[in-house]
Amino acid sequence: MTPILLDSRSLANELKNNLKARIIGLQKTKNITPGLAVIRIGDDLASKSYVASKCRQCQEVGINSKEYYFPSITSMESILKLIYQLNTTYIVHGILLQLPLPMHLDAFKLIQAIDPLKDVDGLHPQNLGTLSLGQPTVIPCTPKGCLALLKSHKENIKGLHVVIVGRSILVGRPLAMLLLKEDCSVTVLHSKSQNVPAITKTADILIAAVGQPKFIQKEWVQPGAIVLDVGINHIQGRDGQIKIVGDVDFENVSQVASAITPVPGGIGPMTVVSLLENTVEAAVKQISLK
C-alpha cells in the first residue's frame, strides 16, 4: 500500500494567506493589529528555535510579536509580575508561555494567571473546562492543528474509532475532547495501559503523542488506518548527525497506513498556524468586548 502523505505545509500556507487578508481587514476597519507576547524561560535549544519560528511567522502574516526572555533561575514572582502586566496591556491580545519550564517553576499556576481571553495556547483551566463541555472556546494549538489536517484529508470522521497514544494536557487530553465533539469513538492510551498493540490495531485513526522515538510499530497498525504522528524526537543517526523523528516508525508503518504524517512537516506547521489563528481570534473577541 502506498499511503497518502499528509504533509501540512501547503495547507498551513493557505491558512496563513487567509490570516494575512483578515488582519489587513482588521487594520482597515478596526485600526487594530493583533499582538502576541511569548514568554521563554531558560536556554532549552528546542524552545529557543520554536519561539524564533513562531515570532517569524507572526511577522509574515502581520501579527505584532515580542519575546520576553528570562534566565532559568528566574523566580515565579518575576514571571507572574510580567503576566499580570501583559494581561492589562491593550496592544497584547495573546500570551504564550513556552513549555517546558525549568523544574522549580509551576506551569499550572503560571498558565492559570494568564487572562483566559489572552490564553492563545488554550491551556487555562477555564478554557479546557469549556472544551470538555463541548462548547466554543480557545482550542489548544496542536489538537486544533491535528483536527484541521485530519479533516482536510477525510471530512467525515463521525463514528470512527480514534486511538490516541498519550494523555498529556498539551495534546492527548484536549484532543480526545475535541474528537468526542466530532462524534468519534475515542480511546486514550498511556504508560499504564495494557495490551497497547492490540488496542492500537483497532484504530481507524491512530494518533501518536507519547514522546518516544519510533514507538508505534507496523504490527500495531490496522491496514488502511490514518496515522497522525505528533512526536518530535531528536536522535543521533548512524552518521553521528542529530535528526528529527516522530513517535511512529514511519518507514515501516507507511507500508500499511492509508495516510500518514511525516516528521518534520506533518503536525508542526499546523500547530504554529493554529497559534496564529488563535491570536487573531483573541484580538477580535477583545475588540468586541470594548
C-alpha positions in Angstrom: 0.0 0.0 0.0 1.3 3.4 -0.9 -0.1 5.9 1.6 -1.1 9.5 1.1 1.5 11.7 2.7 -0.2 14.3 4.9 2.4 17.0 4.6 0.7 20.1 6.1 3.0 22.8 4.7 0.8 23.7 1.8 -2.4 23.8 3.9 -0.6 25.9 6.6 0.5 28.4 3.9 -3.1 28.6 2.6 -4.4 29.3 6.1 -1.6 31.9 6.7 -2.7 33.7 3.5 -6.2 33.8 4.8 -5.0 35.3 8.0 -3.0 38.0 6.2 -6.2 39.1 4.5 -8.1 39.0 7.7 -5.5 41.1 9.6 -5.5 43.7 6.8 -9.2 43.9 7.2 -8.9 44.4 11.0 -6.3 47.1 10.5 -8.6 49.0 8.0 -11.9 48.6 9.8 -10.9 48.5 13.5 -7.4 50.1 13.4 -6.2 47.0 15.3 -3.1 44.8 14.8 -3.2 41.5 16.7 -0.4 41.3 19.2 1.3 38.2 20.7 3.6 38.1 23.8 5.8 35.0 24.1 7.4 34.2 27.4 10.5 32.0 27.2 12.4 30.9 30.4 15.8 29.1 30.3 18.1 28.1 27.4 16.4 25.0 26.0 17.6 24.9 22.4 14.4 23.4 21.1 12.3 26.1 22.8 14.5 28.8 21.5 14.1 27.5 18.0 10.3 27.1 18.3 9.9 30.7 19.7 12.0 32.1 16.9 9.9 30.3 14.3 6.6 31.4 15.9 7.7 35.1 16.0 9.0 34.9 12.4 5.6 33.5 11.2 3.8 36.1 13.2 5.7 38.8 11.2 4.8 37.0 7.9 1.1 37.3 8.5 1.1 40.8 10.1 0.9 39.9 13.8 3.0 42.0 16.2 5.0 39.7 18.4 7.5 40.2 21.2 9.6 37.6 23.0 10.2 38.0 26.8 13.2 36.0 27.8 14.1 35.1 31.4 17.2 33.1 32.7 16.4 29.7 34.0 16.9 30.8 37.6 14.1 33.4 37.4 11.5 33.3 40.3 7.8 32.6 40.0 7.1 36.1 41.3 9.0 37.8 38.4 7.2 35.8 35.7 3.8 36.4 37.4 4.5 40.1 37.5 5.1 40.1 33.8 1.9 38.1 33.1 -0.2 40.5 35.2 1.3 43.4 33.2 0.6 41.7 29.9 -3.0 40.9 31.0 -3.7 44.6 31.2 -1.7 45.7 28.1 -4.2 46.6 25.4 -1.9 46.0 22.5 -1.2 42.4 23.6 -4.1 40.1 22.6 -2.4 36.8 23.2 0.1 35.5 25.8 2.0 32.3 25.2 4.1 30.6 27.9 6.7 28.4 26.1 6.9 25.0 27.6 8.6 23.1 29.1 9.7 25.2 32.1 12.6 24.8 34.5 11.8 22.4 37.3 11.3 25.0 40.0 8.5 26.8 38.2 4.9 25.8 38.5 3.5 25.7 34.9 -0.1 25.3 36.2 0.0 28.4 38.3 1.6 30.5 35.6 -0.9 29.4 33.0 -3.8 30.0 35.4 -2.5 33.6 35.9 -3.0 34.3 32.2 -6.2 36.1 31.3 -8.4 33.4 29.7 -9.2 35.8 26.8 -5.5 36.1 26.1 -4.7 32.4 26.6 -3.9 31.6 22.9 -2.5 28.2 23.9 -5.9 27.1 25.2 -4.4 25.7 28.4 -6.1 27.8 31.0 -8.4 25.7 33.2 -11.4 27.8 32.2 -10.8 27.2 28.5 -10.0 23.5 29.0 -13.2 23.1 31.1 -15.3 24.8 28.4 -13.7 22.5 25.8 -14.6 19.4 27.9 -18.3 20.6 27.8 -18.2 20.7 24.0 -18.7 24.5 24.0 -16.9 27.0 21.8 -13.6 28.1 23.3 -9.9 28.5 22.6 -8.7 25.2 21.2 -5.1 24.1 22.2 -2.9 24.6 19.1 -1.6 21.1 18.4 -5.0 19.4 18.8 -6.6 22.1 16.7 -3.9 21.6 14.0 -4.4 17.8 14.1 -8.1 18.1 13.5 -7.7 20.6 10.7 -5.2 18.4 8.9 -7.3 15.3 9.5 -10.4 16.8 8.1 -8.6 18.2 5.1 -8.0 14.6 4.2 -11.2 13.0 5.5 -14.0 15.4 6.1 -16.5 13.0 7.7 -14.9 11.2 10.7 -18.2 10.6 12.6 -18.3 7.2 14.3 -14.7 6.3 13.5 -12.6 4.8 16.3 -9.7 7.1 17.2 -6.9 5.8 19.4 -4.6 8.4 21.0 -1.4 7.2 22.5 -0.5 9.8 25.1 -2.6 11.7 27.7 -0.7 15.0 28.1 -2.5 18.2 28.8 -0.9 19.7 25.7 -2.1 17.1 23.2 -3.8 13.8 24.3 -6.5 15.0 26.7 -7.7 18.1 24.8 -7.5 16.2 21.5 -9.7 13.4 23.0 -12.3 16.0 24.0 -12.1 17.7 20.6 -12.7 14.4 18.7 -15.6 13.4 21.0 -17.2 16.6 19.9 -16.7 15.4 16.3 -18.7 12.2 17.3 -15.7 9.9 17.1 -15.3 7.0 19.4 -12.1 7.8 21.4 -9.7 5.6 23.3 -6.7 7.2 25.1 -3.7 5.0 26.0 -0.8 5.9 28.3 2.1 4.4 30.1 0.0 2.3 32.4 -2.3 0.9 29.6 -2.3 -2.8 29.0 -2.4 -4.6 25.6 -1.4 -1.4 23.7 -0.5 -3.1 20.4 -3.9 -4.9 20.3 -5.8 -1.7 21.0 -3.9 0.5 18.5 -4.7 -2.1 15.9 -8.4 -1.5 16.3 -8.0 2.2 15.3 -9.4 3.8 12.2 -7.3 6.8 13.1 -4.2 6.4 15.2 -2.6 9.4 16.8 0.8 9.1 18.5 1.7 11.7 21.1 3.9 9.8 23.5 7.3 11.4 23.1 9.2 8.2 22.3 11.1 7.8 19.0 9.6 5.2 16.6 7.4 3.9 19.4 4.5 2.8 17.1 5.4 -0.3 15.1 3.9 -1.6 11.8 2.3 -4.6 13.6 0.4 -2.2 15.8 -1.5 -0.6 13.0 -4.6 -1.7 11.2 -4.2 -1.9 7.4 -5.8 1.2 5.9 -5.6 3.3 9.1 -4.9 7.0 9.1 -1.8 7.7 11.2 -1.0 11.2 12.7 2.4 11.5 14.3 2.7 14.4 16.8 6.1 13.3 18.2 9.2 15.4 17.7 12.3 13.5 19.0 16.0 14.3 18.4 18.1 11.2 17.9 21.6 10.5 16.7 21.8 8.9 13.3 24.4 6.3 12.1 26.4 9.1 10.6 26.6 10.8 14.0 24.3 13.6 13.0 21.2 14.6 15.0 18.0 14.1 13.2 14.3 14.6 14.0 12.0 11.6 14.1 8.4 11.1 15.3 6.7 8.6 17.6 5.9 6.4 14.7 8.3 4.0 12.8 7.5 5.9 9.6 9.4 3.7 7.2 7.5 0.5 8.2 4.1 1.9 9.3 3.8 3.7 6.0 3.6 0.2 4.4 0.2 -0.4 5.9 -1.3 3.0 6.6 -3.7 4.7 4.1 -2.4 8.1 5.1 0.4 9.2 7.4 2.1 12.4 8.5 5.8 12.9 8.1 8.1 14.3 10.8 9.0 17.0 10.3 6.4 18.7 8.1 3.3 17.0 9.4 1.7 18.4 12.5 4.3 21.0 13.3 3.2 23.6 10.7 -0.4 23.2 11.7 0.5 23.8 15.4 2.0 27.2 14.5 -0.7 28.3 12.2 -3.3 27.4 14.9 -1.4 29.7 17.3 -1.6 32.5 14.7 -5.3 31.8 14.2 -6.0 31.8 18.0 -4.1 35.1 18.3 -6.3 36.8 15.7 -9.5 35.3 17.1 -8.4 36.6 20.6 -8.0 40.1 19.2 -11.4 40.0 17.5 -13.0 38.8 20.7 -11.3 41.5 22.8 -12.4 44.2 20.3 -16.0 43.1 20.6 -15.9 43.4 24.4 -14.7 47.0 24.4 
